Amino acid sequence: MTNVLFTLSFTWELLLLLAGILAYTLIIGLALWWFAAKRPGTALSRYWTEMAGPLRLLSIVLGAVWLALILLALVRGFALLLPQAAAPRPVFAFLTGRSGGENIGTGALIVAILGSPLVIWATMLKHRTVSFQKEGHMTDRISKAVEQLGAEKTVKADTREDGKTIERTEPNIEVRVGGLLSLERIAEDSMRFDTGRDHIRVMQIICAYLRQNSPMKTLKPSQTPFSIRTPRLDLQIATDVLCRRTAEQRHLETNRRYRLELSGVDFDGMTLTKGDFTGALMIRCRFEAAYLDHANLTGARLHGSLLNFANLAQTVMRGTHLDNAVYTQGNFLGFAQIVAPSVTIQGANMSALRISDHNAMAFFGSRDTVLNPSRYSKHMAPALRAAEDSLLREPRTSSAVEDDVEIPELPKEYRMFSHWNLYTAEDLAAGEFLIPWQKHHNLTGWPFSD
């Protein structure tokens, strides 16, 4: 009879506990809803709004269970202060966890459940502390590396006639090289540990270092065919770091639409072999005697750059802009062997560029483009005049703008110029011809356009 009474009482107490949990769930849910609606600017309201539906429900239920267990623990603690005779035996056994001399461990279970949120909260705080320490460590590493990039040393020059020694400062190349390699390591670690958050920043620092320490002073050709120029070691190391970017790093740059900003840099004599400079901004740069062989210049902007004697063997130039560039003297190894050519050369002097009949349509020029005078220039002027006359006779409609300009009556040697810009490179009407040419060669989207 006692066992039956205990079972029935325990069932009623359990139902009472469940009812209390449901009531607490409703109260907590309404309270959180009211708080999020009345105070939208607070952190709790923001987190609650951004939280997924199942997580909201789980948070409410766990909060209700926790509060219900707190209430139960308070009732149990009050019941332990009462004598056993003051309450029925089943109720006393449920509340105190004691049945005669036995202990069913209910109290220990409740205490463990009550303490679990505190343990979870402590674990979260510890994780956040470790994250802050990691971020601070990364910031310190970047700061120290940047300080190394500006390192200088004092050296003694020749002694003057009055016996005094002249001292001057010059870049401390060894320390700067160490700073550049440290930045490279930081970029690699960033890809492994924080999804590349600091990679773009490191690339910006290295590009800025090249722009500041190797500025282009003039675009006037100065190299002789067999002259050898050795670039400063730290500048070559900085360029090597850019060339060693992994496929994962380049993929991150593409996703974030990031372009290497290298405009106005003097790359004379530097080695950029096999470097991937997709979409890079290299406007008005010097590349005299530079090694660009097997480099990827897809979508790169080289407007107004100097390319004399540059090694362009197997260089990928798909959608590359060489407008107003100068390439009047080729590398002593031979002419440029461009891979996948689709290059704009409006207003450029490309007299050293070799264009074959099978890839002639891959080059887009303008009236002021200069080509090899012995082979092309004598045909270019009459071809553009004939194209212009044809357009005047038969004005194009708006739908015809999307197609390549076709002038079938031109002789074969004229046809490579039939799609060119009939005006100069600075004329705003150039886009009327360039856009259909880009569509024809599938040069749309990144990195060909922003």
Rosetta blueprint (number, residue, H / E / L):
1 M L
2 T H
3 N H
4 V H
5 L H
6 F H
7 T H
8 L H
9 S H
10 F H
11 T H
12 W H
13 E H
14 L H
15 L H
16 L H
17 L H
18 L H
19 A H
20 G H
21 I H
22 L H
23 A H
24 Y H
25 T H
26 L H
27 I H
28 I H
29 G H
30 L H
31 A H
32 L H
33 W H
34 W H
35 F H
36 A H
37 A H
38 K H
39 R L
40 P L
41 G L
42 T L
43 A H
44 L H
45 S H
46 R H
47 Y H
48 W H
49 T H
50 E H
51 M L
52 A L
53 G H
54 P H
55 L H
56 R H
57 L H
58 L H
59 S H
60 I H
61 V H
62 L H
63 G H
64 A H
65 V H
66 W H
67 L H
68 A H
69 L H
70 I H
71 L H
72 L H
73 A H
74 L H
75 V H
76 R H
77 G H
78 F H
79 A H
80 L H
81 L L
82 L L
83 P L
84 Q H
85 A H
86 A H
87 A L
88 P L
89 R H
90 P H
91 V H
92 F H
93 A H
94 F H
95 L H
96 T H
97 G L
98 R E
99 S E
100 G L
101 G L
102 E E
103 N E
104 I L
105 G L
106 T H
107 G H
108 A H
109 L H
110 I H
111 V H
112 A H
113 I H
114 L H
115 G H
116 S H
117 P H
118 L H
119 V H
120 I H
121 W H
122 A H
123 T H
124 M H
125 L H
126 K H
127 H H
128 R H
129 T H
130 V H
131 S H
132 F H
133 Q H
134 K H
135 E H
136 G H
137 H H
138 M H
139 T H
140 D H
141 R H
142 I H
143 S H
144 K H
145 A H
146 V H
147 E H
148 Q H
149 L H
150 G L
151 A L
152 E E
153 K E
154 T E
155 V E
156 K E
157 A E
158 D E
159 T E
160 R L
161 E L
162 D L
163 G L
164 K L
165 T E
166 I E
167 E E
168 R E
169 T E
170 E E
171 P E
172 N L
173 I H
174 E H
175 V H
176 R H
177 V H
178 G H
179 G H
180 L H
181 L H
182 S H
183 L H
184 E H
185 R H
186 I H
187 A H
188 E H
189 D H
190 S H
191 M H
192 R H
193 F H
194 D L
195 T L
196 G L
197 R L
198 D L
199 H H
200 I H
201 R H
202 V H
203 M H
204 Q H
205 I H
206 I H
207 C H
208 A H
209 Y H
210 L H
211 R H
212 Q H
213 N H
214 S L
215 P E
216 M L
217 K L
218 T L
219 L L
220 K L
221 P L
222 S L
223 Q L
224 T L
225 P L
226 F L
227 S L
228 I L
229 R L
230 T L
231 P L
232 R L
233 L H
234 D H
235 L H
236 Q H
237 I H
238 A H
239 T H
240 D H
241 V H
242 L H
243 C H
244 R L
245 R L
246 T L
247 A H
248 E H
249 Q H
250 R H
251 H H
252 L H
253 E H
254 T H
255 N H
256 R L
257 R L
258 Y L
259 R L
260 L L
261 E E
262 L L
263 S L
264 G L
265 V E
266 D E
267 F L
268 D L
269 G L
270 M L
271 T E
272 L L
273 T L
274 K L
275 G L
276 D E
277 F L
278 T L
279 G L
280 A L
281 L E
282 M L
283 I L
284 R L
285 C L
286 R E
287 F L
288 E L
289 A L
290 A L
291 Y E
292 L L
293 D L
294 H L
295 A L
296 N E
297 L L
298 T L
299 G L
300 A L
301 R E
302 L L
303 H L
304 G L
305 S L
306 L E
307 L L
308 N L
309 F L
310 A L
311 N E
312 L L
313 A E
314 Q E
315 T E
316 V E
317 M E
318 R E
319 G E
320 T E
321 H E
322 L L
323 D L
324 N L
325 A L
326 V E
327 Y L
328 T L
329 Q L
330 G L
331 N L
332 F L
333 L L
334 G L
335 F L
336 A L
337 Q E
338 I E
339 V E
340 A E
341 P E
342 S E
343 V E
344 T E
345 I L
346 Q L
347 G L
348 A L
349 N E
350 M L
351 S L
352 A L
353 L L
354 R L
355 I L
356 S L
357 D H
358 H H
359 N H
360 A H
361 M H
362 A H
363 F E
364 F E
365 G L
366 S L
367 R L
368 D L
369 T L
370 V E
371 L L
372 N L
373 P H
374 S H
375 R H
376 Y H
377 S H
378 K H
379 H H
380 M H
381 A H
382 P H
383 A H
384 L H
385 R H
386 A H
387 A H
388 E H
389 D H
390 S H
391 L H
392 L H
393 R H
394 E L
395 P L
396 R L
397 T L
398 S L
399 S H
400 A H
401 V H
402 E H
403 D L
404 D L
405 V L
406 E L
407 I L
408 P L
409 E L
410 L L
411 P L
412 K H
413 E H
414 Y H
415 R H
416 M H
417 F H
418 S L
419 H L
420 W L
421 N L
422 L L
423 Y L
424 T L
425 A L
426 E L
427 D L
428 L H
429 A H
430 A H
431 G H
432 E H
433 F H
434 L H
435 I H
436 P H
437 W H
438 Q H
439 K H
440 H H
441 H L
442 N L
443 L L
444 T L
445 G L
446 W L
447 P L
448 F L
449 S L
450 D L
